Amino acid sequence: MRKVTFGCANSLDNFIAREDGSYDWLLHGEEANEVMREFWPKIDTMVMGRKTYDIAQQFAPKPKKKNQKPKTHIGQLKTYVFSRTLEPGERDDVTFLNSDPGAFVRELKQQDGKEICIMAGGDLGCALLEAGVVDEIGFNIHPVLLGSGVPLFHKMSHQIDLELIECRQFKNGCVYVRYRVKN
């Protein structure tokens, strides 16, 4: 069975963006890049929420020639985006869905392939945690208290127990934590 990891960057008070959706407070550093370089070769599938997808598209490299697709990590992955507002279907090598995320990821886990990455905000992340399909959580916690914003976690119907696998302090003050979800 394929492993599913939910990854995110968040403030110490558990926000993933300011109230206006901005994330200018994120600290970039070589150590976080190293974590990602180690992680990307392990996955071949990404599941995203629509808002996260929109943000990723803003930063995707633009093609140098007309009718040429840019080379990006996402372009090399089978990518699924859950949206309540966009029409389901495949566009630009991305499959847009509006079905039950838990059931969909449960089915994905049964298929052959590498690991699966969940890159999403609290709505989709919480739904997948509650559905019991997330195996690990990896968060890059930034040393800032935003006070308000877009929450990483929303109200959940039950407790999710975790076991610490890794905790790494970065030079820029961030802390990377990785947990196994206990079943």
C-alpha positions in Angstrom: 0.0 0.0 0.0 1.3 3.5 -0.9 2.2 5.9 1.9 0.3 9.2 2.0 2.0 12.3 3.5 0.3 15.6 4.3 2.8 18.4 4.1 2.5 22.1 4.8 4.2 25.2 6.0 2.6 27.0 8.9 3.0 29.7 11.6 3.6 28.7 15.2 -0.1 29.5 15.9 -1.2 27.2 13.1 -2.1 29.5 10.2 -1.1 28.7 6.6 -1.7 32.2 5.3 -2.8 35.7 6.4 -6.5 36.5 6.2 -6.0 37.9 2.7 -4.3 34.7 1.6 -0.8 36.1 1.5 2.1 34.2 2.9 4.9 36.8 2.8 5.9 35.7 6.3 7.3 32.3 5.0 11.1 32.0 5.5 12.9 30.3 2.8 16.1 28.4 3.4 18.5 25.7 2.2 17.5 23.2 4.9 13.8 23.2 3.8 14.9 22.9 0.2 17.0 19.8 1.3 13.9 18.2 2.9 12.0 18.7 -0.4 14.9 17.4 -2.5 14.8 14.2 -0.4 11.0 14.0 -0.6 10.2 14.6 -4.3 11.9 11.4 -5.7 9.7 9.3 -3.3 6.4 10.5 -4.8 4.6 10.2 -8.1 1.2 11.5 -7.1 0.1 14.8 -5.6 -3.4 15.6 -4.3 -4.2 19.3 -3.8 -6.9 21.6 -2.8 -8.0 24.2 -5.4 -6.7 27.2 -3.5 -3.3 25.6 -3.0 -3.3 24.7 -6.7 -4.0 28.3 -7.7 -1.1 29.5 -5.6 1.2 26.8 -7.0 0.3 28.0 -10.6 1.3 31.5 -9.8 4.8 30.3 -9.1 5.1 27.7 -11.8 7.9 28.4 -14.3 6.6 29.9 -17.6 7.5 28.1 -20.9 10.3 29.7 -22.9 8.7 28.9 -26.2 5.1 29.0 -27.4 3.2 25.7 -27.1 6.0 24.4 -24.8 5.1 23.1 -21.3 7.4 24.2 -18.5 9.4 21.6 -16.7 8.2 21.5 -13.1 7.9 19.0 -10.3 4.1 19.1 -10.6 4.3 18.4 -14.3 6.2 15.2 -13.6 3.6 14.0 -11.1 0.0 12.7 -11.5 -1.8 15.6 -10.0 -5.4 15.7 -8.6 -7.1 18.8 -7.5 -10.3 18.8 -5.4 -12.6 21.8 -6.0 -16.2 22.6 -5.2 -16.3 25.3 -7.8 -14.4 24.1 -10.9 -15.9 21.6 -13.3 -14.5 18.0 -12.9 -12.2 16.8 -15.7 -8.7 16.8 -17.0 -6.9 20.0 -18.1 -3.3 20.7 -18.5 -2.2 17.3 -17.2 -4.2 17.9 -14.0 -7.4 16.0 -13.0 -10.0 18.2 -11.2 -12.4 16.3 -8.9 -15.4 17.1 -6.8 -15.9 13.6 -5.3 -15.3 12.4 -1.8 -11.6 13.0 -1.2 -11.3 10.2 1.5 -12.7 7.5 -0.8 -10.6 8.8 -3.7 -7.3 8.7 -1.8 -8.2 5.4 -0.2 -8.5 4.0 -3.8 -5.3 5.7 -4.9 -3.4 4.0 -2.0 -4.4 0.6 -3.4 -2.9 1.3 -6.8 0.7 0.6 -7.8 3.1 3.5 -7.6 5.3 5.6 -5.4 4.1 7.6 -2.4 1.4 10.2 -2.5 1.7 13.8 -1.3 -1.2 15.9 0.1 -0.4 19.5 -0.4 -3.5 21.4 0.8 -5.0 23.6 3.4 -7.1 22.8 6.3 -10.3 21.8 4.6 -8.9 19.0 2.5 -6.2 18.1 5.0 -8.7 17.6 7.8 -11.1 15.7 5.6 -8.3 13.2 4.7 -7.1 12.9 8.3 -10.6 12.1 9.4 -11.0 9.6 6.6 -8.0 7.8 8.0 -6.0 7.9 4.7 -3.0 10.0 5.9 0.0 8.0 7.1 2.4 10.8 7.9 2.4 14.6 8.5 5.4 16.8 7.7 5.2 20.5 8.7 7.7 23.3 8.4 6.7 25.4 11.4 7.8 29.1 11.0 8.8 31.3 14.0 5.9 33.8 13.7 2.6 34.3 15.4 0.2 35.7 12.9 -2.7 36.1 15.3 -5.2 35.4 12.6 -5.5 34.1 9.1 -6.3 30.9 7.2 -6.2 28.1 9.7 -4.2 24.9 9.1 -6.7 22.8 11.0 -10.5 23.2 11.2 -12.8 21.6 13.7 -12.6 17.8 13.4 -15.1 15.2 14.6 -12.5 13.1 16.4 -9.0 13.2 17.8 -6.1 12.1 15.6 -3.2 10.6 17.6 0.4 11.1 16.3 3.8 9.7 16.9 6.9 11.9 16.4 9.3 10.5 13.8 11.6 13.5 13.3 12.2 17.0 14.6 14.8 19.2 12.9 15.7 22.8 13.8 16.7 25.0 10.8 19.2 27.8 11.0 16.4 30.4 10.1 14.4 29.4 13.2 12.0 27.1 11.5 11.3 23.6 12.9 10.5 20.7 10.6 8.4 18.1 12.3 7.3 14.7 10.9 4.7 12.5 12.6 3.3 9.1 11.9 -0.5 9.0 12.2 -1.5 6.3 14.7 -4.4 4.1 13.7 
